[in-house]
Amino acid sequence: MGILRRSTLWLGILFIQACSSSAQPPVPPPPAKTIFDPLTSDLDKARAVQQTVDRNKEQTKDAVDAQERGDSSQ
């Protein structure tokens, strides 16, 4: 009886080992487009425009300050 129990145990272990896969699960695809994509792209464009406006504002402010001080760097 000892051999039958051992062989049954080993066969069960070997079966589980053979059926298990060692490969990683596939990576899920990126999410599909949603109804909010146009809105978020508009927001991204608006943020980019705002950054450009802020940069131009700082450059203009620096130029005005330089003229007030009498700097002739430009």
CHARMM-style PDB file with segment names, atoms N, HN, CA, C and O in Angstrom:
ATOM      1  N   MET     1       0.821  -1.190   0.000  1.00  0.00      PROA
ATOM      2  CA  MET     1       0.000   0.000   0.000  1.00  0.00      PROA
ATOM      3  C   MET     1       0.865   1.254   0.000  1.00  0.00      PROA
ATOM      4  O   MET     1       0.437   2.286  -0.517  1.00  0.00      PROA
ATOM      5  N   GLY     2       2.019   1.199   0.540  1.00  0.00      PROA
ATOM      6  HN  GLY     2       2.367   0.361   0.960  1.00  0.00      PROA
ATOM      7  CA  GLY     2       2.895   2.360   0.607  1.00  0.00      PROA
ATOM      8  C   GLY     2       3.305   2.816  -0.784  1.00  0.00      PROA
ATOM      9  O   GLY     2       3.384   4.016  -1.044  1.00  0.00      PROA
ATOM     10  N   ILE     3       3.566   1.868  -1.683  1.00  0.00      PROA
ATOM     11  HN  ILE     3       3.501   0.893  -1.471  1.00  0.00      PROA
ATOM     12  CA  ILE     3       3.980   2.214  -3.043  1.00  0.00      PROA
ATOM     13  C   ILE     3       2.813   2.848  -3.793  1.00  0.00      PROA
ATOM     14  O   ILE     3       3.014   3.799  -4.549  1.00  0.00      PROA
ATOM     15  N   LEU     4       1.625   2.350  -3.601  1.00  0.00      PROA
ATOM     16  HN  LEU     4       1.462   1.577  -2.987  1.00  0.00      PROA
ATOM     17  CA  LEU     4       0.451   2.906  -4.275  1.00  0.00      PROA
ATOM     18  C   LEU     4       0.190   4.350  -3.816  1.00  0.00      PROA
ATOM     19  O   LEU     4      -0.120   5.212  -4.639  1.00  0.00      PROA
ATOM     20  N   ARG     5       0.310   4.609  -2.540  1.00  0.00      PROA
ATOM     21  HN  ARG     5       0.562   3.910  -1.872  1.00  0.00      PROA
ATOM     22  CA  ARG     5       0.111   5.976  -2.027  1.00  0.00      PROA
ATOM     23  C   ARG     5       1.185   6.918  -2.562  1.00  0.00      PROA
ATOM     24  O   ARG     5       0.882   8.030  -2.995  1.00  0.00      PROA
ATOM     25  N   ARG     6       2.435   6.474  -2.531  1.00  0.00      PROA
ATOM     26  HN  ARG     6       2.681   5.571  -2.179  1.00  0.00      PROA
ATOM     27  CA  ARG     6       3.527   7.310  -3.014  1.00  0.00      PROA
ATOM     28  C   ARG     6       3.396   7.590  -4.503  1.00  0.00      PROA
ATOM     29  O   ARG     6       3.582   8.724  -4.946  1.00  0.00      PROA
ATOM     30  N   SER     7       3.078   6.561  -5.273  1.00  0.00      PROA
ATOM     31  HN  SER     7       2.927   5.640  -4.913  1.00  0.00      PROA
ATOM     32  CA  SER     7       2.970   6.765  -6.721  1.00  0.00      PROA
ATOM     33  C   SER     7       1.776   7.672  -7.048  1.00  0.00      PROA
ATOM     34  O   SER     7       1.849   8.480  -7.973  1.00  0.00      PROA
ATOM     35  N   THR     8       0.694   7.541  -6.302  1.00  0.00      PROA
ATOM     36  HN  THR     8       0.635   6.884  -5.550  1.00  0.00      PROA
ATOM     37  CA  THR     8      -0.461   8.414  -6.522  1.00  0.00      PROA
ATOM     38  C   THR     8      -0.106   9.855  -6.182  1.00  0.00      PROA
ATOM     39  O   THR     8      -0.468  10.776  -6.914  1.00  0.00      PROA
ATOM     40  N   LEU     9       0.595  10.048  -5.085  1.00  0.00      PROA
ATOM     41  HN  LEU     9       0.888   9.300  -4.490  1.00  0.00      PROA
ATOM     42  CA  LEU     9       1.017  11.376  -4.683  1.00  0.00      PROA
ATOM     43  C   LEU     9       1.950  11.976  -5.734  1.00  0.00      PROA
ATOM     44  O   LEU     9       1.786  13.131  -6.129  1.00  0.00      PROA
ATOM     45  N   TRP    10       2.929  11.188  -6.186  1.00  0.00      PROA
ATOM     46  HN  TRP    10       3.062  10.250  -5.866  1.00  0.00      PROA
ATOM     47  CA  TRP    10       3.869  11.692  -7.194  1.00  0.00      PROA
ATOM     48  C   TRP    10       3.179  11.982  -8.528  1.00  0.00      PROA
ATOM     49  O   TRP    10       3.506  12.965  -9.192  1.00  0.00      PROA
ATOM     50  N   LEU    11       2.244  11.148  -8.914  1.00  0.00      PROA
ATOM     51  HN  LEU    11       1.978  10.350  -8.374  1.00  0.00      PROA
ATOM     52  CA  LEU    11       1.515  11.398 -10.155  1.00  0.00      PROA
ATOM     53  C   LEU    11       0.685  12.681 -10.053  1.00  0.00      PROA
ATOM     54  O   LEU    11       0.599  13.445 -11.015  1.00  0.00      PROA
ATOM     55  N   GLY    12       0.085  12.913  -8.905  1.00  0.00      PROA
ATOM     56  HN  GLY    12       0.156  12.293  -8.124  1.00  0.00      PROA
ATOM     57  CA  GLY    12      -0.676  14.144  -8.707  1.00  0.00      PROA
ATOM     58  C   GLY    12       0.228  15.376  -8.777  1.00  0.00      PROA
ATOM     59  O   GLY    12      -0.125  16.373  -9.407  1.00  0.00      PROA
ATOM     60  N   ILE    13       1.387  15.306  -8.131  1.00  0.00      PROA
ATOM     61  HN  ILE    13       1.674  14.497  -7.619  1.00  0.00      PROA
ATOM     62  CA  ILE    13       2.333  16.423  -8.162  1.00  0.00      PROA
ATOM     63  C   ILE    13       2.834  16.660  -9.578  1.00  0.00      PROA
ATOM     64  O   ILE    13       2.901  17.806 -10.023  1.00  0.00      PROA
ATOM     65  N   LEU    14       3.182  15.610 -10.285  1.00  0.00      PROA
ATOM     66  HN  LEU    14       3.127  14.679  -9.923  1.00  0.00      PROA
ATOM     67  CA  LEU    14       3.659  15.749 -11.661  1.00  0.00      PROA
ATOM     68  C   LEU    14       2.578  16.304 -12.579  1.00  0.00      PROA
ATOM     69  O   LEU    14       2.873  17.099 -13.471  1.00  0.00      PROA
ATOM     70  N   PHE    15       1.343  15.898 -12.374  1.00  0.00      PROA
ATOM     71  HN  PHE    15       1.104  15.252 -11.649  1.00  0.00      PROA
ATOM     72  CA  PHE    15       0.242  16.408 -13.189  1.00  0.00      PROA
ATOM     73  C   PHE    15       0.062  17.910 -12.967  1.00  0.00      PROA
ATOM     74  O   PHE    15      -0.121  18.666 -13.921  1.00  0.00      PROA
ATOM     75  N   ILE    16       0.114  18.338 -11.701  1.00  0.00      PROA
ATOM     76  HN  ILE    16       0.263  17.724 -10.926  1.00  0.00      PROA
ATOM     77  CA  ILE    16      -0.033  19.761 -11.399  1.00  0.00      PROA
ATOM     78  C   ILE    16       1.127  20.552 -11.992  1.00  0.00      PROA
ATOM     79  O   ILE    16       0.922  21.633 -12.544  1.00  0.00      PROA
ATOM     80  N   GLN    17       2.333  20.026 -11.885  1.00  0.00      PROA
ATOM     81  HN  GLN    17       2.500  19.147 -11.437  1.00  0.00      PROA
ATOM     82  CA  GLN    17       3.509  20.694 -12.445  1.00  0.00      PROA
ATOM     83  C   GLN    17       3.407  20.806 -13.958  1.00  0.00      PROA
ATOM     84  O   GLN    17       3.769  21.836 -14.527  1.00  0.00      PROA
ATOM     85  N   ALA    18       2.923  19.768 -14.613  1.00  0.00      PROA
ATOM     86  HN  ALA    18       2.629  18.931 -14.151  1.00  0.00      PROA
ATOM     87  CA  ALA    18       2.847  19.764 -16.074  1.00  0.00      PROA
ATOM     88  C   ALA    18       1.768  20.719 -16.574  1.00  0.00      PROA
ATOM     89  O   ALA    18       1.916  21.303 -17.647  1.00  0.00      PROA
ATOM     90  N   CYS    19       0.707  20.886 -15.830  1.00  0.00      PROA
ATOM     91  HN  CYS    19       0.587  20.412 -14.957  1.00  0.00      PROA
ATOM     92  CA  CYS    19      -0.387  21.736 -16.282  1.00  0.00      PROA
ATOM     93  C   CYS    19      -0.186  23.210 -15.946  1.00  0.00      PROA
ATOM     94  O   CYS    19      -0.813  24.079 -16.552  1.00  0.00      PROA
ATOM     95  N   SER    20       0.679  23.489 -14.990  1.00  0.00      PROA
ATOM     96  HN  SER    20       1.188  22.784 -14.497  1.00  0.00      PROA
ATOM     97  CA  SER    20       0.883  24.904 -14.648  1.00  0.00      PROA
ATOM     98  C   SER    20       1.805  25.540 -15.675  1.00  0.00      PROA
ATOM     99  O   SER    20       2.738  24.910 -16.173  1.00  0.00      PROA
ATOM    100  N   SER    21       1.527  26.791 -15.980  1.00  0.00      PROA
ATOM    101  HN  SER    21       0.769  27.303 -15.576  1.00  0.00      PROA
ATOM    102  CA  SER    21       2.363  27.489 -16.955  1.00  0.00      PROA
ATOM    103  C   SER    21       3.300  28.433 -16.216  1.00  0.00      PROA
ATOM    104  O   SER    21       2.915  29.061 -15.230  1.00  0.00      PROA
ATOM    105  N   SER    22       4.511  28.527 -16.691  1.00  0.00      PROA
ATOM    106  HN  SER    22       4.825  28.017 -17.493  1.00  0.00      PROA
ATOM    107  CA  SER    22       5.487  29.414 -16.068  1.00  0.00      PROA
ATOM    108  C   SER    22       5.536  30.760 -16.786  1.00  0.00      PROA
ATOM    109  O   SER    22       6.246  31.665 -16.348  1.00  0.00      PROA
ATOM    110  N   ALA    23       4.794  30.904 -17.878  1.00  0.00      PROA
ATOM    111  HN  ALA    23       4.217  30.168 -18.234  1.00  0.00      PROA
ATOM    112  CA  ALA    23       4.783  32.158 -18.631  1.00  0.00      PROA
ATOM    113  C   ALA    23       3.950  33.206 -17.896  1.00  0.00      PROA
ATOM    114  O   ALA    23       2.992  32.880 -17.194  1.00  0.00      PROA
ATOM    115  N   GLN    24       4.330  34.456 -18.072  1.00  0.00      PROA
ATOM    116  HN  GLN    24       5.108  34.720 -18.643  1.00  0.00      PROA
ATOM    117  CA  GLN    24       3.594  35.558 -17.474  1.00  0.00      PROA
ATOM    118  C   GLN    24       2.267  35.743 -18.207  1.00  0.00      PROA
ATOM    119  O   GLN    24       2.174  35.456 -19.401  1.00  0.00      PROA
ATOM    120  N   PRO    25       1.252  36.214 -17.510  1.00  0.00      PROA
ATOM    121  CA  PRO    25      -0.013  36.483 -18.197  1.00  0.00      PROA
ATOM    122  C   PRO    25       0.188  37.628 -19.191  1.00  0.00      PROA
ATOM    123  O   PRO    25       1.032  38.497 -18.973  1.00  0.00      PROA
ATOM    124  N   PRO    26      -0.572  37.633 -20.267  1.00  0.00      PROA
ATOM    125  CA  PRO    26      -0.394  38.690 -21.271  1.00  0.00      PROA
ATOM    126  C   PRO    26      -0.741  40.061 -20.700  1.00  0.00      PROA
ATOM    127  O   PRO    26      -1.599  40.193 -19.827  1.00  0.00      PROA
ATOM    128  N   VAL    27      -0.063  41.063 -21.209  1.00  0.00      PROA
ATOM    129  HN  VAL    27       0.634  40.956 -21.919  1.00  0.00      PROA
ATOM    130  CA  VAL    27      -0.309  42.434 -20.770  1.00  0.00      PROA
ATOM    131  C   VAL    27      -1.639  42.895 -21.364  1.00  0.00      PROA
ATOM    132  O   VAL    27      -1.878  42.726 -22.560  1.00  0.00      PROA
ATOM    133  N   PRO    28      -2.501  43.475 -20.535  1.00  0.00      PROA
ATOM    134  CA  PRO    28      -3.797  43.909 -21.071  1.00  0.00      PROA
ATOM    135  C   PRO    28      -3.598  45.061 -22.054  1.00  0.00      PROA
ATOM    136  O   PRO    28      -2.680  45.865 -21.891  1.00  0.00      PROA
ATOM    137  N   PRO    29      -4.444  45.143 -23.059  1.00  0.00      PROA
ATOM    138  CA  PRO    29      -4.317  46.224 -24.041  1.00  0.00      PROA
ATOM    139  C   PRO    29      -4.651  47.572 -23.387  1.00  0.00      PROA
ATOM    140  O   PRO    29      -5.320  47.618 -22.355  1.00  0.00      PROA
ATOM    141  N   PRO    30      -4.187  48.652 -23.989  1.00  0.00      PROA
ATOM    142  CA  PRO    30      -4.520  49.960 -23.417  1.00  0.00      PROA
ATOM    143  C   PRO    30      -6.025  50.181 -23.460  1.00  0.00      PROA
ATOM    144  O   PRO    30      -6.717  49.615 -24.305  1.00  0.00      PROA
ATOM    145  N   PRO    31      -6.524  50.999 -22.554  1.00  0.00      PROA
ATOM    146  CA  PRO    31      -7.976  51.203 -22.514  1.00  0.00      PROA
ATOM    147  C   PRO    31      -8.487  51.824 -23.811  1.00  0.00      PROA
ATOM    148  O   PRO    31      -7.802  52.617 -24.459  1.00  0.00      PROA
ATOM    149  N   ALA    32      -9.664  51.454 -24.154  1.00  0.00      PROA
ATOM    150  HN  ALA    32     -10.221  50.811 -23.628  1.00  0.00      PROA
ATOM    151  CA  ALA    32     -10.288  51.988 -25.368  1.00  0.00      PROA
ATOM    152  C   ALA    32     -10.613  53.465 -25.163  1.00  0.00      PROA
ATOM    153  O   ALA    32     -10.692  53.950 -24.035  1.00  0.00      PROA
ATOM    154  N   LYS    33     -10.795  54.153 -26.256  1.00  0.00      PROA
ATOM    155  HN  LYS    33     -10.731  53.759 -27.173  1.00  0.00      PROA
ATOM    156  CA  LYS    33     -11.129  55.566 -26.159  1.00  0.00      PROA
ATOM    157  C   LYS    33     -12.476  55.725 -25.466  1.00  0.00      PROA
ATOM    158  O   LYS    33     -13.386  54.908 -25.614  1.00  0.00      PROA
ATOM    159  N   THR    34     -12.562  56.797 -24.715  1.00  0.00      PROA
ATOM    160  HN  THR    34     -11.823  57.460 -24.595  1.00  0.00      PROA
ATOM    161  CA  THR    34     -13.801  57.067 -23.998  1.00  0.00      PROA
ATOM    162  C   THR    34     -14.410  58.357 -24.538  1.00  0.00      PROA
ATOM    163  O   THR    34     -13.835  59.021 -25.401  1.00  0.00      PROA
ATOM    164  N   ILE    35     -15.556  58.687 -24.027  1.00  0.00      PROA
ATOM    165  HN  ILE    35     -16.023  58.148 -23.326  1.00  0.00      PROA
ATOM    166  CA  ILE    35     -16.224  59.910 -24.478  1.00  0.00      PROA
ATOM    167  C   ILE    35     -15.525  61.149 -23.939  1.00  0.00      PROA
ATOM    168  O   ILE    35     -15.780  62.257 -24.412  1.00  0.00      PROA
ATOM    169  N   PHE    36     -14.643  60.976 -22.951  1.00  0.00      PROA
ATOM    170  HN  PHE    36     -14.435  60.076 -22.567  1.00  0.00      PROA
ATOM    171  CA  PHE    36     -13.955  62.108 -22.354  1.00  0.00      PROA
ATOM    172  C   PHE    36     -12.644  62.445 -23.049  1.00  0.00      PROA
ATOM    173  O   PHE    36     -12.036  63.466 -22.727  1.00  0.00      PROA
ATOM    174  N   ASP    37     -12.184  61.623 -23.994  1.00  0.00      PROA
ATOM    175  HN  ASP    37     -12.678  60.793 -24.256  1.00  0.00      PROA
ATOM    176  CA  ASP    37     -10.916  61.884 -24.667  1.00  0.00      PROA
ATOM    177  C   ASP    37     -10.872  63.236 -25.373  1.00  0.00      PROA
ATOM    178  O   ASP    37      -9.867  63.935 -25.241  1.00  0.00      PROA
ATOM    179  N   PRO    38     -11.893  63.640 -26.109  1.00  0.00      PROA
ATOM    180  CA  PRO    38     -11.824  64.968 -26.727  1.00  0.00      PROA
ATOM    181  C   PRO    38     -11.727  66.091 -25.701  1.00  0.00      PROA
ATOM    182  O   PRO    38     -11.051  67.094 -25.928  1.00  0.00      PROA
ATOM    183  N   LEU    39     -12.403  65.916 -24.580  1.00  0.00      PROA
ATOM    184  HN  LEU    39     -12.952  65.101 -24.395  1.00  0.00      PROA
ATOM    185  CA  LEU    39     -12.365  66.951 -23.542  1.00  0.00      PROA
ATOM    186  C   LEU    39     -10.990  67.031 -22.896  1.00  0.00      PROA
ATOM    187  O   LEU    39     -10.482  68.125 -22.648  1.00  0.00      PROA
ATOM    188  N   THR    40     -10.390  65.886 -22.624  1.00  0.00      PROA
ATOM    189  HN  THR    40     -10.804  64.998 -22.825  1.00  0.00      PROA
ATOM    190  CA  THR    40      -9.073  65.909 -22.002  1.00  0.00      PROA
ATOM    191  C   THR    40      -8.018  66.421 -22.962  1.00  0.00      PROA
ATOM    192  O   THR    40      -7.071  67.083 -22.537  1.00  0.00      PROA
ATOM    193  N   SER    41      -8.158  66.131 -24.251  1.00  0.00      PROA
ATOM    194  HN  SER    41      -8.927  65.593 -24.596  1.00  0.00      PROA
ATOM    195  CA  SER    41      -7.188  66.667 -25.201  1.00  0.00      PROA
ATOM    196  C   SER    41      -7.340  68.179 -25.309  1.00  0.00      PROA
ATOM    197  O   SER    41      -6.347  68.887 -25.475  1.00  0.00      PROA
ATOM    198  N   ASP    42      -8.568  68.685 -25.216  1.00  0.00      PROA
ATOM    199  HN  ASP    42      -9.375  68.110 -25.081  1.00  0.00      PROA
ATOM    200  CA  ASP    42      -8.781  70.132 -25.219  1.00  0.00      PROA
ATOM    201  C   ASP    42      -8.155  70.773 -23.982  1.00  0.00      PROA
ATOM    202  O   ASP    42      -7.578  71.857 -24.065  1.00  0.00      PROA
ATOM    203  N   LEU    43      -8.268  70.108 -22.849  1.00  0.00      PROA
ATOM    204  HN  LEU    43      -8.736  69.227 -22.782  1.00  0.00      PROA
ATOM    205  CA  LEU    43      -7.664  70.631 -21.632  1.00  0.00      PROA
ATOM    206  C   LEU    43      -6.142  70.655 -21.746  1.00  0.00      PROA
ATOM    207  O   LEU    43      -5.500  71.606 -21.298  1.00  0.00      PROA
ATOM    208  N   ASP    44      -5.561  69.612 -22.345  1.00  0.00      PROA
ATOM    209  HN  ASP    44      -6.082  68.839 -22.709  1.00  0.00      PROA
ATOM    210  CA  ASP    44      -4.117  69.580 -22.535  1.00  0.00      PROA
ATOM    211  C   ASP    44      -3.654  70.714 -23.447  1.00  0.00      PROA
ATOM    212  O   ASP    44      -2.622  71.336 -23.192  1.00  0.00      PROA
ATOM    213  N   LYS    45      -4.406  70.979 -24.496  1.00  0.00      PROA
ATOM    214  HN  LYS    45      -5.244  70.473 -24.703  1.00  0.00      PROA
ATOM    215  CA  LYS    45      -4.074  72.087 -25.395  1.00  0.00      PROA
ATOM    216  C   LYS    45      -4.170  73.413 -24.655  1.00  0.00      PROA
ATOM    217  O   LYS    45      -3.323  74.289 -24.826  1.00  0.00      PROA
ATOM    218  N   ALA    46      -5.192  73.554 -23.843  1.00  0.00      PROA
ATOM    219  HN  ALA    46      -5.880  72.842 -23.704  1.00  0.00      PROA
ATOM    220  CA  ALA    46      -5.368  74.802 -23.088  1.00  0.00      PROA
ATOM    221  C   ALA    46      -4.223  75.003 -22.100  1.00  0.00      PROA
ATOM    222  O   ALA    46      -3.758  76.128 -21.916  1.00  0.00      PROA
ATOM    223  N   ARG    47      -3.768  73.933 -21.466  1.00  0.00      PROA
ATOM    224  HN  ARG    47      -4.146  73.019 -21.615  1.00  0.00      PROA
ATOM    225  CA  ARG    47      -2.638  74.044 -20.545  1.00  0.00      PROA
ATOM    226  C   ARG    47      -1.373  74.459 -21.288  1.00  0.00      PROA
ATOM    227  O   ARG    47      -0.601  75.278 -20.790  1.00  0.00      PROA
ATOM    228  N   ALA    48      -1.159  73.901 -22.468  1.00  0.00      PROA
ATOM    229  HN  ALA    48      -1.787  73.235 -22.872  1.00  0.00      PROA
ATOM    230  CA  ALA    48       0.015  74.266 -23.266  1.00  0.00      PROA
ATOM    231  C   ALA    48      -0.045  75.731 -23.670  1.00  0.00      PROA
ATOM    232  O   ALA    48       0.969  76.426 -23.623  1.00  0.00      PROA
ATOM    233  N   VAL    49      -1.210  76.205 -24.063  1.00  0.00      PROA
ATOM    234  HN  VAL    49      -2.035  75.640 -24.101  1.00  0.00      PROA
ATOM    235  CA  VAL    49      -1.370  77.612 -24.433  1.00  0.00      PROA
ATOM    236  C   VAL    49      -1.124  78.494 -23.215  1.00  0.00      PROA
ATOM    237  O   VAL    49      -0.474  79.534 -23.324  1.00  0.00      PROA
ATOM    238  N   GLN    50      -1.632  78.092 -22.068  1.00  0.00      PROA
ATOM    239  HN  GLN    50      -2.161  77.248 -21.979  1.00  0.00      PROA
ATOM    240  CA  GLN    50      -1.440  78.885 -20.851  1.00  0.00      PROA
ATOM    241  C   GLN    50       0.039  78.969 -20.490  1.00  0.00      PROA
ATOM    242  O   GLN    50       0.500  80.022 -20.050  1.00  0.00      PROA
ATOM    243  N   GLN    51       0.783  77.898 -20.664  1.00  0.00      PROA
ATOM    244  HN  GLN    51       0.408  77.042 -21.021  1.00  0.00      PROA
ATOM    245  CA  GLN    51       2.222  77.933 -20.396  1.00  0.00      PROA
ATOM    246  C   GLN    51       2.923  78.912 -21.327  1.00  0.00      PROA
ATOM    247  O   GLN    51       3.812  79.648 -20.897  1.00  0.00      PROA
ATOM    248  N   THR    52       2.532  78.927 -22.596  1.00  0.00      PROA
ATOM    249  HN  THR    52       1.810  78.330 -22.944  1.00  0.00      PROA
ATOM    250  CA  THR    52       3.121  79.855 -23.555  1.00  0.00      PROA
ATOM    251  C   THR    52       2.806  81.294 -23.163  1.00  0.00      PROA
ATOM    252  O   THR    52       3.683  82.156 -23.208  1.00  0.00      PROA
ATOM    253  N   VAL    53       1.563  81.558 -22.779  1.00  0.00      PROA
ATOM    254  HN  VAL    53       0.850  80.857 -22.742  1.00  0.00      PROA
ATOM    255  CA  VAL    53       1.161  82.905 -22.360  1.00  0.00      PROA
ATOM    256  C   VAL    53       1.947  83.324 -21.120  1.00  0.00      PROA
ATOM    257  O   VAL    53       2.407  84.462 -21.039  1.00  0.00      PROA
ATOM    258  N   ASP    54       2.103  82.427 -20.165  1.00  0.00      PROA
ATOM    259  HN  ASP    54       1.729  81.502 -20.232  1.00  0.00      PROA
ATOM    260  CA  ASP    54       2.849  82.748 -18.944  1.00  0.00      PROA
ATOM    261  C   ASP    54       4.311  83.055 -19.249  1.00  0.00      PROA
ATOM    262  O   ASP    54       4.885  83.981 -18.675  1.00  0.00      PROA
ATOM    263  N   ARG    55       4.916  82.282 -20.150  1.00  0.00      PROA
ATOM    264  HN  ARG    55       4.450  81.530 -20.616  1.00  0.00      PROA
ATOM    265  CA  ARG    55       6.310  82.547 -20.538  1.00  0.00      PROA
ATOM    266  C   ARG    55       6.438  83.917 -21.185  1.00  0.00      PROA
ATOM    267  O   ARG    55       7.348  84.679 -20.860  1.00  0.00      PROA
ATOM    268  N   ASN    56       5.528  84.230 -22.100  1.00  0.00      PROA
ATOM    269  HN  ASN    56       4.788  83.611 -22.364  1.00  0.00      PROA
ATOM    270  CA  ASN    56       5.564  85.534 -22.765  1.00  0.00      PROA
ATOM    271  C   ASN    56       5.341  86.673 -21.766  1.00  0.00      PROA
ATOM    272  O   ASN    56       5.951  87.736 -21.885  1.00  0.00      PROA
ATOM    273  N   LYS    57       4.472  86.449 -20.792  1.00  0.00      PROA
ATOM    274  HN  LYS    57       3.977  85.586 -20.695  1.00  0.00      PROA
ATOM    275  CA  LYS    57       4.210  87.461 -19.767  1.00  0.00      PROA
ATOM    276  C   LYS    57       5.481  87.734 -18.967  1.00  0.00      PROA
ATOM    277  O   LYS    57       5.820  88.889 -18.707  1.00  0.00      PROA
ATOM    278  N   GLU    58       6.181  86.675 -18.580  1.00  0.00      PROA
ATOM    279  HN  GLU    58       5.906  85.737 -18.791  1.00  0.00      PROA
ATOM    280  CA  GLU    58       7.419  86.835 -17.818  1.00  0.00      PROA
ATOM    281  C   GLU    58       8.480  87.563 -18.642  1.00  0.00      PROA
ATOM    282  O   GLU    58       9.191  88.417 -18.113  1.00  0.00      PROA
ATOM    283  N   GLN    59       8.596  87.235 -19.930  1.00  0.00      PROA
ATOM    284  HN  GLN    59       8.019  86.541 -20.360  1.00  0.00      PROA
ATOM    285  CA  GLN    59       9.582  87.901 -20.784  1.00  0.00      PROA
ATOM    286  C   GLN    59       9.243  89.384 -20.918  1.00  0.00      PROA
ATOM    287  O   GLN    59      10.133  90.232 -20.853  1.00  0.00      PROA
ATOM    288  N   THR    60       7.980  89.695 -21.103  1.00  0.00      PROA
ATOM    289  HN  THR    60       7.257  89.006 -21.157  1.00  0.00      PROA
ATOM    290  CA  THR    60       7.566  91.091 -21.227  1.00  0.00      PROA
ATOM    291  C   THR    60       7.810  91.839 -19.926  1.00  0.00      PROA
ATOM    292  O   THR    60       8.282  92.976 -19.938  1.00  0.00      PROA
ATOM    293  N   LYS    61       7.489  91.202 -18.803  1.00  0.00      PROA
ATOM    294  HN  LYS    61       7.105  90.278 -18.794  1.00  0.00      PROA
ATOM    295  CA  LYS    61       7.706  91.825 -17.500  1.00  0.00      PROA
ATOM    296  C   LYS    61       9.185  92.095 -17.284  1.00  0.00      PROA
ATOM    297  O   LYS    61       9.552  93.169 -16.808  1.00  0.00      PROA
ATOM    298  N   ASP    62      10.037  91.143 -17.625  1.00  0.00      PROA
ATOM    299  HN  ASP    62       9.739  90.270 -18.012  1.00  0.00      PROA
ATOM    300  CA  ASP    62      11.479  91.323 -17.476  1.00  0.00      PROA
ATOM    301  C   ASP    62      11.978  92.465 -18.359  1.00  0.00      PROA
ATOM    302  O   ASP    62      12.828  93.246 -17.932  1.00  0.00      PROA
ATOM    303  N   ALA    63      11.461  92.574 -19.584  1.00  0.00      PROA
ATOM    304  HN  ALA    63      10.771  91.939 -19.932  1.00  0.00      PROA
ATOM    305  CA  ALA    63      11.869  93.640 -20.493  1.00  0.00      PROA
ATOM    306  C   ALA    63      11.432  95.002 -19.962  1.00  0.00      PROA
ATOM    307  O   ALA    63      12.194  95.966 -20.033  1.00  0.00      PROA
ATOM    308  N   VAL    64      10.221  95.090 -19.435  1.00  0.00      PROA
ATOM    309  HN  VAL    64       9.601  94.307 -19.378  1.00  0.00      PROA
ATOM    310  CA  VAL    64       9.731  96.350 -18.876  1.00  0.00      PROA
ATOM    311  C   VAL    64      10.562  96.735 -17.662  1.00  0.00      PROA
ATOM    312  O   VAL    64      10.937  97.898 -17.512  1.00  0.00      PROA
ATOM    313  N   ASP    65      10.851  95.778 -16.798  1.00  0.00      PROA
ATOM    314  HN  ASP    65      10.546  94.833 -16.920  1.00  0.00      PROA
ATOM    315  CA  ASP    65      11.664  96.056 -15.615  1.00  0.00      PROA
ATOM    316  C   ASP    65      13.067  96.527 -16.016  1.00  0.00      PROA
ATOM    317  O   ASP    65      13.633  97.431 -15.401  1.00  0.00      PROA
ATOM    318  N   ALA    66      13.610  95.901 -17.050  1.00  0.00      PROA
ATOM    319  HN  ALA    66      13.151  95.166 -17.550  1.00  0.00      PROA
ATOM    320  CA  ALA    66      14.940  96.297 -17.505  1.00  0.00      PROA
ATOM    321  C   ALA    66      14.915  97.726 -18.046  1.00  0.00      PROA
ATOM    322  O   ALA    66      15.850  98.490 -17.806  1.00  0.00      PROA
ATOM    323  N   GLN    67      13.880  98.089 -18.755  1.00  0.00      PROA
ATOM    324  HN  GLN    67      13.120  97.468 -18.950  1.00  0.00      PROA
ATOM    325  CA  GLN    67      13.781  99.458 -19.277  1.00  0.00      PROA
ATOM    326  C   GLN    67      13.603 100.469 -18.150  1.00  0.00      PROA
ATOM    327  O   GLN    67      14.137 101.576 -18.219  1.00  0.00      PROA
ATOM    328  N   GLU    68      12.860 100.098 -17.119  1.00  0.00      PROA
ATOM    329  HN  GLU    68      12.426  99.198 -17.063  1.00  0.00      PROA
ATOM    330  CA  GLU    68      12.680 100.999 -15.984  1.00  0.00      PROA
ATOM    331  C   GLU    68      13.997 101.249 -15.258  1.00  0.00      PROA
ATOM    332  O   GLU    68      14.246 102.354 -14.776  1.00  0.00      PROA
ATOM    333  N   ARG    69      14.824 100.240 -15.182  1.00  0.00      PROA
ATOM    334  HN  ARG    69      14.622  99.342 -15.573  1.00  0.00      PROA
ATOM    335  CA  ARG    69      16.123 100.382 -14.518  1.00  0.00      PROA
ATOM    336  C   ARG    69      17.122 101.108 -15.406  1.00  0.00      PROA
ATOM    337  O   ARG    69      18.152 101.578 -14.923  1.00  0.00      PROA
ATOM    338  N   GLY    70      16.832 101.203 -16.686  1.00  0.00      PROA
ATOM    339  HN  GLY    70      15.995 100.821 -17.079  1.00  0.00      PROA
ATOM    340  CA  GLY    70      17.737 101.885 -17.604  1.00  0.00      PROA
ATOM    341  C   GLY    70      18.732 100.949 -18.258  1.00  0.00      PROA
ATOM    342  O   GLY    70      19.700 101.399 -18.871  1.00  0.00      PROA
ATOM    343  N   ASP    71      18.503  99.657 -18.135  1.00  0.00      PROA
ATOM    344  HN  ASP    71      17.717  99.291 -17.637  1.00  0.00      PROA
ATOM    345  CA  ASP    71      19.386  98.694 -18.811  1.00  0.00      PROA
ATOM    346  C   ASP    71      19.146  98.770 -20.308  1.00  0.00      PROA
ATOM    347  O   ASP    71      18.006  98.891 -20.756  1.00  0.00      PROA
ATOM    348  N   SER    72      20.219  98.699 -21.076  1.00  0.00      PROA
ATOM    349  HN  SER    72      21.145  98.602 -20.712  1.00  0.00      PROA
ATOM    350  CA  SER    72      20.082  98.714 -22.542  1.00  0.00      PROA
ATOM    351  C   SER    72      20.568  97.397 -23.116  1.00  0.00      PROA
ATOM    352  O   SER    72      21.339  97.381 -24.076  1.00  0.00      PROA
ATOM    353  N   SER    73      20.125  96.299 -22.537  1.00  0.00      PROA
ATOM    354  HN  SER    73      19.499  96.312 -21.757  1.00  0.00      PROA
ATOM    355  CA  SER    73      20.586  94.978 -22.991  1.00  0.00      PROA
ATOM    356  C   SER    73      19.897  94.551 -24.274  1.00  0.00      PROA
ATOM    357  O   SER    73      20.351  93.613 -24.929  1.00  0.00      PROA
ATOM    358  N   GLN    74      18.813  95.217 -24.650  1.00  0.00      PROA
ATOM    359  HN  GLN    74      18.445  95.980 -24.119  1.00  0.00      PROA
ATOM    360  CA  GLN    74      18.113  94.784 -25.852  1.00  0.00      PROA
ATOM    361  C   GLN    74      18.278  95.758 -26.962  1.00  0.00      PROA
ATOM    362  OT1 GLN    74      17.749  95.546 -28.053  1.00  0.00      PROA
TER     363      GLN     74
END
